Amino acid sequence: MIQTSDGIKELHKTKNEMVLNEMFRNENTNIQSIEIKRKNESLIHTIENFFNPNKVIIIEFNSKNHYSLTADIKNDLASINTSQALKLSKSNFAINTNFYGESAIGEIIIDKKRFGKTNNNASGFFKVIDGKPIVGAKSLFNVNLGTVSYSCQAFPSVMKNGILFNYINSEKSPYKKSWKRKTYRNLMGTLKNGNFICVLSYNGGLLSVKEIATIAKKYGVTNASLFDGGAALQYEYNSKDFYLRFSALNNVFDFGKMIDKKFITLGNSHFPTKSPVFLTIKHLTTKK
């Protein structure tokens, strides 16, 4: 349990060895959770947390899984949800990645086909290069690492080579005021051994950018960026032995295009909450 009564101050006091509750493990993945308790919560949140503790999920994927980005490319990257992404890709895991308004923002490469243009304001990427998942600051990709088969942009990047960027530690410019807000967050990164990590809000596990970055660093993540979170966050894991699904808001029930357009105009979010691009991960069967 990480006691976060003072947010990041308490996280820094926590020993490197976080207490993780293992939910599921196989040769392809390890799914764990951390309970978070804030002593300065409202009475309603305190009661709610007692019966349903706030959690953060950490999913570690073996680097030998198959990594891809999935979108509805037949319909001009129309927004979809996790279940649709899993069906399209025939994968075991799907999570929203790309920021969007009425359409996807920035560079997107799916199966070596390019959609959109690079957004220079985005400070990071997720890429699959020669089959390997690489995520982090765009400076990681200044050299030719191989053939890029999938790519999307991320914002903000939070660490490189195991070191948090100064603006994350100091929470000063270019650190944005909105990054201090406690909301649903979606961080992706890699370990030294190449394994891919997702640190994700779950069941009220609302975090600031610095808090989720600190949790990732204590887990051993070396390179990481944040992807679209808040109301957009949704992810789903499905194997023959375990099922996990989370959506910050409804991502299934639909009132039609007119209502959806109103939500995009007023809140920059689809209703139902869907996204145009998903990271999808498929377990490769081991031959015996």
Disulfide bonds with the S-S distance in Angstrom:
none
